[in-house]
Amino acid sequence: MTRNDDGERRWSIGELAKATGVTIRTLYHYEEIGLVPASERTASGHRRYTEADLRRLYRVRALRGLGLTLEEIGRVLDRSADDVTALRALLGAQLAELDLQAVRIGQLRERIGGLVELLDHAVMPDPERVMAALELHSVYESYFDQELRDHLARRRAELGQVRMDDYRTEWLALLREARRLMLAGTPVDDPLVQEVTQRWADLAAGLQVGDREVNEQLTNAGMALWRRAGPQLSAEISRQIEWLEADDLPAVIDYLQRARKVLESG
């Protein structure tokens, strides 16, 4: 480290690398893209970094640690120190992305946890059942692409775990009541069936996202998935609900669809 005629400190590239923990190769790259260029050169052409350069480098490191790209960091630092709008926008977008990643990780954790629980609770673990569950997840992802899964993840995060648990409880209650009415031979235009059907429709509406086009895509994907893997889905769901037989779910879904047509025609 040296000082100029005014007593201000100057660092060579090697000294700056040692002082900050940033490699010389990285400093070369930062200068090449104009992010942290050396403000001065010696008569022989050697780089000399000023205290302002050092502060800029520390800011680059701090913003890099928040997940911003070098291009984004450059746009932020090139603005006036009093203008934080660009930084606010970038950090807001970064926070939203982190929230989405957290939801994805939570879903993956739940999925893996379910498989571990399936293995732990079985007296004699059935490899075929485990592989069938994995296959269903794979089939699901082939119909619901990452963008649709992200919409669902964001909606689930918006609702929160308590409300999602409430939805599940209500869904099970409606499924059980619809099954009871179906097995009793109650006509689909019966007021009791129509009431259950309306509550079923209201429950589905409450889970929708705010975009009509996306909702249509989700509905179409769900219908396509049901056509492709309805029996497998029914079998897996029936294993988790003690009062539901494997053949019950398709029959109940058909029963409610016929009741829905009556409801909409009225």
C-alpha positions as a Markdown table, in Angstrom:
| # | Residue | x | y | z |
|---|---|---|---|---|
| 1 | Met | 0.0 | 0.0 | 0.0 |
| 2 | Thr | 1.3 | 3.5 | -0.8 |
| 3 | Arg | 0.1 | 7.0 | -0.3 |
| 4 | Asn | -0.2 | 9.9 | -2.8 |
| 5 | Asp | 1.1 | 13.4 | -2.2 |
| 6 | Asp | -2.0 | 14.3 | -0.2 |
| 7 | Gly | -1.6 | 11.2 | 2.1 |
| 8 | Glu | -4.4 | 9.2 | 0.6 |
| 9 | Arg | -3.9 | 5.5 | 0.5 |
| 10 | Arg | -3.4 | 3.5 | -2.8 |
| 11 | Trp | -3.4 | -0.2 | -3.3 |
| 12 | Ser | -1.9 | -2.4 | -6.0 |
| 13 | Ile | -4.1 | -5.1 | -7.4 |
| 14 | Gly | -2.3 | -7.7 | -5.3 |
| 15 | Glu | -2.6 | -5.6 | -2.1 |
| 16 | Leu | -6.3 | -5.1 | -2.8 |
| 17 | Ala | -6.9 | -8.8 | -3.4 |
| 18 | Lys | -5.2 | -9.6 | -0.1 |
| 19 | Ala | -7.0 | -6.9 | 1.9 |
| 20 | Thr | -10.5 | -7.8 | 0.6 |
| 21 | Gly | -10.3 | -11.5 | -0.1 |
| 22 | Val | -11.2 | -11.0 | -3.7 |
| 23 | Thr | -9.0 | -12.9 | -6.1 |
| 24 | Ile | -6.8 | -11.0 | -8.6 |
| 25 | Arg | -8.5 | -12.8 | -11.4 |
| 26 | Thr | -11.9 | -11.5 | -10.2 |
| 27 | Leu | -10.5 | -8.0 | -10.0 |
| 28 | Tyr | -9.3 | -8.2 | -13.5 |
| 29 | His | -12.8 | -9.3 | -14.6 |
| 30 | Tyr | -14.4 | -6.5 | -12.6 |
| 31 | Glu | -12.2 | -4.0 | -14.4 |
| 32 | Glu | -12.8 | -5.6 | -17.8 |
| 33 | Ile | -16.6 | -5.2 | -17.5 |
| 34 | Gly | -16.3 | -1.7 | -16.0 |
| 35 | Leu | -17.6 | -2.7 | -12.6 |
| 36 | Val | -14.5 | -1.8 | -10.4 |
| 37 | Pro | -11.8 | -0.2 | -12.6 |
| 38 | Ala | -8.6 | 1.1 | -11.0 |
| 39 | Ser | -8.9 | 4.9 | -10.9 |
| 40 | Glu | -5.2 | 5.5 | -11.3 |
| 41 | Arg | -2.1 | 4.1 | -13.0 |
| 42 | Thr | 1.5 | 4.5 | -12.3 |
| 43 | Ala | 3.9 | 5.9 | -14.8 |
| 44 | Ser | 4.8 | 2.3 | -15.7 |
| 45 | Gly | 1.1 | 1.4 | -16.2 |
| 46 | His | 0.5 | -0.5 | -12.9 |
| 47 | Arg | -3.0 | -0.3 | -11.4 |
| 48 | Arg | -3.6 | 1.8 | -8.3 |
| 49 | Tyr | -6.9 | 1.5 | -6.4 |
| 50 | Thr | -8.1 | 4.4 | -4.4 |
| 51 | Glu | -10.2 | 4.5 | -1.2 |
| 52 | Ala | -13.3 | 5.2 | -3.4 |
| 53 | Asp | -12.4 | 2.0 | -5.4 |
| 54 | Leu | -12.2 | 0.0 | -2.3 |
| 55 | Arg | -15.6 | 1.2 | -1.1 |
| 56 | Arg | -17.1 | 0.4 | -4.5 |
| 57 | Leu | -15.6 | -3.1 | -4.3 |
| 58 | Tyr | -17.1 | -3.7 | -0.8 |
| 59 | Arg | -20.4 | -2.6 | -2.1 |
| 60 | Val | -20.1 | -5.0 | -5.0 |
| 61 | Arg | -19.4 | -7.9 | -2.6 |
| 62 | Ala | -22.3 | -6.9 | -0.4 |
| 63 | Leu | -24.8 | -6.8 | -3.3 |
| 64 | Arg | -23.4 | -10.0 | -4.7 |
| 65 | Gly | -24.1 | -11.6 | -1.4 |
| 66 | Leu | -27.7 | -10.6 | -1.8 |
| 67 | Gly | -27.9 | -12.6 | -5.0 |
| 68 | Leu | -27.8 | -9.7 | -7.5 |
| 69 | Thr | -26.0 | -10.3 | -10.8 |
| 70 | Leu | -22.9 | -8.2 | -11.8 |
| 71 | Glu | -25.0 | -6.5 | -14.5 |
| 72 | Glu | -27.7 | -5.5 | -11.9 |
| 73 | Ile | -25.0 | -4.4 | -9.4 |
| 74 | Gly | -23.4 | -2.2 | -12.1 |
| 75 | Arg | -26.8 | -0.5 | -12.8 |
| 76 | Val | -27.3 | 0.2 | -9.1 |
| 77 | Leu | -23.8 | 1.6 | -8.5 |
| 78 | Asp | -23.9 | 3.8 | -11.6 |
| 79 | Arg | -26.8 | 5.7 | -10.2 |
| 80 | Ser | -26.6 | 8.6 | -7.8 |
| 81 | Ala | -26.0 | 7.5 | -4.2 |
| 82 | Asp | -29.3 | 9.2 | -3.3 |
| 83 | Asp | -31.3 | 7.2 | -5.9 |
| 84 | Val | -32.3 | 3.9 | -4.4 |
| 85 | Thr | -35.2 | 3.1 | -6.7 |
| 86 | Ala | -33.2 | 0.7 | -8.8 |
| 87 | Leu | -31.9 | -1.1 | -5.7 |
| 88 | Arg | -35.4 | -1.2 | -4.2 |
| 89 | Ala | -36.8 | -2.8 | -7.4 |
| 90 | Leu | -34.0 | -5.3 | -7.7 |
| 91 | Leu | -34.2 | -6.4 | -4.0 |
| 92 | Gly | -38.0 | -6.7 | -4.2 |
| 93 | Ala | -37.6 | -9.0 | -7.2 |
| 94 | Gln | -34.9 | -10.9 | -5.5 |
| 95 | Leu | -37.1 | -11.3 | -2.4 |
| 96 | Ala | -40.0 | -12.6 | -4.5 |
| 97 | Glu | -37.8 | -15.1 | -6.2 |
| 98 | Leu | -36.4 | -16.3 | -2.8 |
| 99 | Asp | -40.0 | -16.7 | -1.5 |
| 100 | Leu | -40.8 | -18.8 | -4.5 |
| 101 | Gln | -37.7 | -20.9 | -4.0 |
| 102 | Ala | -38.7 | -21.4 | -0.3 |
| 103 | Val | -42.1 | -22.7 | -1.3 |
| 104 | Arg | -40.6 | -25.0 | -3.9 |
| 105 | Ile | -38.2 | -26.4 | -1.3 |
| 106 | Gly | -41.1 | -26.8 | 1.1 |
| 107 | Gln | -43.0 | -28.8 | -1.5 |
| 108 | Leu | -40.0 | -31.0 | -2.2 |
| 109 | Arg | -39.5 | -31.5 | 1.5 |
| 110 | Glu | -43.2 | -32.5 | 1.9 |
| 111 | Arg | -42.9 | -34.9 | -1.0 |
| 112 | Ile | -39.8 | -36.6 | 0.3 |
| 113 | Gly | -41.2 | -36.6 | 3.8 |
| 114 | Gly | -44.3 | -38.4 | 2.5 |
| 115 | Leu | -42.2 | -41.1 | 0.9 |
| 116 | Val | -40.1 | -41.5 | 4.0 |
| 117 | Glu | -43.2 | -41.8 | 6.1 |
| 118 | Leu | -44.6 | -44.3 | 3.7 |
| 119 | Leu | -41.5 | -46.5 | 4.2 |
| 120 | Asp | -41.3 | -46.0 | 7.9 |
| 121 | His | -45.0 | -46.8 | 8.7 |
| 122 | Ala | -45.2 | -49.9 | 6.6 |
| 123 | Val | -44.7 | -53.2 | 8.4 |
| 124 | Met | -43.3 | -54.5 | 5.1 |
| 125 | Pro | -42.4 | -51.6 | 2.8 |
| 126 | Asp | -43.8 | -52.2 | -0.7 |
| 127 | Pro | -41.2 | -51.0 | -3.3 |
| 128 | Glu | -43.9 | -51.1 | -5.9 |
| 129 | Arg | -46.1 | -48.7 | -4.0 |
| 130 | Val | -43.2 | -46.3 | -3.5 |
| 131 | Met | -42.2 | -46.4 | -7.2 |
| 132 | Ala | -45.9 | -45.9 | -8.1 |
| 133 | Ala | -46.0 | -42.7 | -6.0 |
| 134 | Leu | -42.8 | -41.5 | -7.7 |
| 135 | Glu | -44.3 | -42.3 | -11.1 |
| 136 | Leu | -47.4 | -40.2 | -10.2 |
| 137 | His | -45.3 | -37.2 | -9.3 |
| 138 | Ser | -43.5 | -37.6 | -12.6 |
| 139 | Val | -46.8 | -37.8 | -14.5 |
| 140 | Tyr | -48.1 | -34.8 | -12.6 |
| 141 | Glu | -45.0 | -32.7 | -13.6 |
| 142 | Ser | -45.5 | -33.6 | -17.3 |
| 143 | Tyr | -49.0 | -32.0 | -17.2 |
| 144 | Phe | -48.2 | -29.1 | -14.8 |
| 145 | Asp | -45.1 | -27.4 | -16.1 |
| 146 | Gln | -42.8 | -25.4 | -13.8 |
| 147 | Glu | -44.7 | -22.1 | -14.5 |
| 148 | Leu | -48.1 | -23.7 | -13.5 |
| 149 | Arg | -46.5 | -25.3 | -10.5 |
| 150 | Asp | -45.1 | -21.9 | -9.5 |
| 151 | His | -48.6 | -20.3 | -9.8 |
| 152 | Leu | -49.9 | -23.1 | -7.5 |
| 153 | Ala | -47.0 | -22.6 | -5.1 |
| 154 | Arg | -47.6 | -18.9 | -4.8 |
| 155 | Arg | -51.3 | -19.3 | -4.3 |
| 156 | Arg | -50.6 | -21.9 | -1.6 |
| 157 | Ala | -48.2 | -19.5 | 0.1 |
| 158 | Glu | -50.8 | -16.7 | -0.1 |
| 159 | Leu | -53.4 | -18.8 | 1.6 |
| 160 | Gly | -51.1 | -20.1 | 4.3 |
| 161 | Gln | -50.9 | -23.5 | 5.9 |
| 162 | Val | -53.9 | -23.0 | 8.2 |
| 163 | Arg | -56.3 | -22.1 | 5.4 |
| 164 | Met | -54.9 | -24.9 | 3.3 |
| 165 | Asp | -55.6 | -27.3 | 6.1 |
| 166 | Asp | -59.1 | -25.9 | 6.4 |
| 167 | Tyr | -59.6 | -26.5 | 2.6 |
| 168 | Arg | -58.5 | -30.1 | 3.0 |
| 169 | Thr | -60.9 | -30.7 | 5.8 |
| 170 | Glu | -63.8 | -29.1 | 3.9 |
| 171 | Trp | -62.8 | -31.1 | 0.8 |
| 172 | Leu | -62.9 | -34.4 | 2.7 |
| 173 | Ala | -66.2 | -33.5 | 4.3 |
| 174 | Leu | -67.8 | -32.7 | 0.9 |
| 175 | Leu | -66.3 | -35.9 | -0.7 |
| 176 | Arg | -67.7 | -38.0 | 2.1 |
| 177 | Glu | -71.1 | -36.4 | 1.9 |
| 178 | Ala | -71.2 | -36.7 | -1.9 |
| 179 | Arg | -70.2 | -40.4 | -1.6 |
| 180 | Arg | -72.9 | -41.0 | 0.9 |
| 181 | Leu | -75.6 | -39.4 | -1.4 |
| 182 | Met | -74.3 | -41.3 | -4.4 |
| 183 | Leu | -74.3 | -44.7 | -2.6 |
| 184 | Ala | -77.9 | -43.9 | -1.4 |
| 185 | Gly | -78.9 | -43.4 | -5.0 |
| 186 | Thr | -79.9 | -39.8 | -4.6 |
| 187 | Pro | -80.6 | -38.1 | -7.9 |
| 188 | Val | -78.2 | -35.5 | -9.0 |
| 189 | Asp | -80.9 | -32.8 | -9.1 |
| 190 | Asp | -81.9 | -33.4 | -5.5 |
| 191 | Pro | -81.5 | -30.2 | -3.4 |
| 192 | Leu | -79.0 | -31.9 | -1.1 |
| 193 | Val | -76.8 | -33.0 | -4.0 |
| 194 | Gln | -77.1 | -29.5 | -5.5 |
| 195 | Glu | -76.0 | -27.9 | -2.2 |
| 196 | Val | -72.9 | -30.2 | -2.0 |
| 197 | Thr | -72.1 | -29.4 | -5.6 |
| 198 | Gln | -72.3 | -25.7 | -5.0 |
| 199 | Arg | -70.1 | -25.9 | -2.0 |
| 200 | Trp | -67.6 | -28.0 | -4.0 |
| 201 | Ala | -67.6 | -25.4 | -6.8 |
| 202 | Asp | -67.1 | -22.6 | -4.2 |
| 203 | Leu | -64.2 | -24.5 | -2.6 |
| 204 | Ala | -62.5 | -24.9 | -6.0 |
| 205 | Ala | -63.0 | -21.1 | -6.8 |
| 206 | Gly | -61.3 | -20.2 | -3.5 |
| 207 | Leu | -58.2 | -22.0 | -4.6 |
| 208 | Gln | -57.9 | -20.3 | -7.9 |
| 209 | Val | -55.2 | -17.8 | -8.8 |
| 210 | Gly | -56.0 | -14.2 | -9.9 |
| 211 | Asp | -55.5 | -14.8 | -13.6 |
| 212 | Arg | -58.4 | -16.2 | -15.6 |
| 213 | Glu | -56.1 | -17.5 | -18.4 |
| 214 | Val | -53.9 | -19.3 | -15.9 |
| 215 | Asn | -56.9 | -20.8 | -14.2 |
| 216 | Glu | -58.0 | -22.2 | -17.5 |
| 217 | Gln | -54.6 | -23.7 | -18.0 |
| 218 | Leu | -54.7 | -25.2 | -14.6 |
| 219 | Thr | -58.1 | -26.7 | -15.1 |
| 220 | Asn | -57.1 | -28.1 | -18.5 |
| 221 | Ala | -54.0 | -29.6 | -17.0 |
| 222 | Gly | -55.9 | -31.1 | -14.2 |
| 223 | Met | -58.5 | -32.7 | -16.5 |
| 224 | Ala | -55.8 | -34.1 | -18.8 |
| 225 | Leu | -54.0 | -35.5 | -15.8 |
| 226 | Trp | -57.2 | -37.1 | -14.6 |
| 227 | Arg | -57.8 | -38.7 | -18.0 |
| 228 | Arg | -54.3 | -40.0 | -18.1 |
| 229 | Ala | -53.8 | -41.2 | -14.5 |
| 230 | Gly | -57.2 | -41.2 | -12.9 |
| 231 | Pro | -57.1 | -44.9 | -11.7 |
| 232 | Gln | -53.6 | -44.4 | -10.2 |
| 233 | Leu | -54.6 | -41.1 | -8.5 |
| 234 | Ser | -57.7 | -42.8 | -7.1 |
| 235 | Ala | -55.7 | -45.7 | -5.7 |
| 236 | Glu | -53.2 | -43.4 | -4.1 |
| 237 | Ile | -55.8 | -41.1 | -2.6 |
| 238 | Ser | -57.9 | -44.0 | -1.3 |
| 239 | Arg | -54.8 | -45.4 | 0.5 |
| 240 | Gln | -54.7 | -42.1 | 2.5 |
| 241 | Ile | -58.5 | -42.0 | 3.3 |
| 242 | Glu | -59.6 | -45.0 | 5.3 |
| 243 | Trp | -63.3 | -44.8 | 4.3 |
| 244 | Leu | -62.7 | -44.3 | 0.6 |
| 245 | Glu | -62.5 | -47.3 | -1.7 |
| 246 | Ala | -60.3 | -47.2 | -4.8 |
| 247 | Asp | -63.3 | -47.2 | -7.2 |
| 248 | Asp | -65.2 | -44.6 | -5.2 |
| 249 | Leu | -63.4 | -41.5 | -6.3 |
| 250 | Pro | -64.0 | -41.7 | -10.1 |
| 251 | Ala | -67.6 | -42.5 | -9.4 |
| 252 | Val | -68.0 | -39.5 | -7.0 |
| 253 | Ile | -66.3 | -37.2 | -9.5 |
| 254 | Asp | -68.6 | -38.3 | -12.2 |
| 255 | Tyr | -71.6 | -37.9 | -9.9 |
| 256 | Leu | -70.6 | -34.3 | -9.0 |
| 257 | Gln | -69.9 | -33.5 | -12.7 |
| 258 | Arg | -73.4 | -34.6 | -13.6 |
| 259 | Ala | -74.8 | -32.6 | -10.7 |
| 260 | Arg | -72.7 | -29.5 | -11.8 |
| 261 | Lys | -74.4 | -29.7 | -15.3 |
| 262 | Val | -77.8 | -29.6 | -13.6 |
| 263 | Leu | -76.7 | -26.7 | -11.4 |
| 264 | Glu | -75.4 | -24.6 | -14.3 |
| 265 | Ser | -78.5 | -25.3 | -16.4 |
| 266 | Gly | -80.7 | -24.1 | -13.7 |
